Amino acid sequence: MRTIIVCMKVCVDTNQLKVAPGTRAPNLEGAPLRISTFDENAIEEAVQIKEKQGGKVITITLAPFLPPREILFKALAMGVDAAYIVQDKVCSDLEPLTTARILSAGIRKMGAFDLILCGESSIDQFNSQVGPRVAIELGIPSLTYVTKLNVDLGQVVVERALEDSTETVEAACPVLLTVGQEINHPRLPPVLQIMSASRKPIIEWRLQDLSISPEEVALETSLTRNLEVYAPPSERKRIIIKGETVEETAEMLARKLFEEGVVKT
């Protein structure tokens, strides 16, 4: 295995996201950033393959601004050999087709590769489109929702999670795979790897470096927009159930759950 490319997105940490009380809209100002959860699984899987078969792991990230260095260092400390950033102010709120077009242009500029790994979705938008669209742009096969992966002699054998079954598929490299949290548990890098991460290369590109016009990207972005994003209200009823005994309290609780339709016979 020579080169594995991981498409890595830096996005808002939705676990720490707060909403405005009046509008229920997410408050993005000052919100912490992180590597998208499923992309960490993609990085871990790529590094595990490298450790077994050699080669190198490269990430590519698309962002409107340069991501915080500590986020890039985390990927490098996990075992990534180099990180590429395509950074331009127009690359904000891109729809999946434009995102895939830019990422595939960056991948072509990198040169030959054997395998591309993507998270099955991003934790902020959950479109699940970018990975397969990158494969279409590059003219290679894609296999989605991979839960188990074996690479040998230029072939991949994967298990895919379907709605009610598991599918085993074989494909020749180069191929693009999307993975989720079921495939592995991302490592916590040891101190030495964290310290050495700052010595690994971080390459910055602009859209012009990929022969892509920022004006064209801005036009494509203007054709679609999110009308509204808000968190649904979740108000507690604040009902306290008290009985004389544990048995009586349990009976009262069960009756209330049946009345509310939470528990059904």
Buried (B, 14 or more C-beta within 10 A) or exposed (E): BEBBBBBBBBBBBBEEBEBEEEEEEBEEEEBEBBBBBBBBBBBBBBBBBBEEEEBBBBBBBBBEEEBEEEBBBBBBBBBBBBBBBBBBEBBEEBBBBBBBBBBBBBBEBBEEBBBBBBBBBBBBBEEBBBBBBBBBBBEBBBBBBBBBBEBEEEEBEBBBBEEEEEEEEEBEBBBBBBBBBEBBEBBEBEEEBBEEBEEBEBBEBBBEBBEBEBEEBBEBBEEEEEEEEEEEEEEEEEEEBEEEEEEEEEEEBEEBEEEEEEEEE
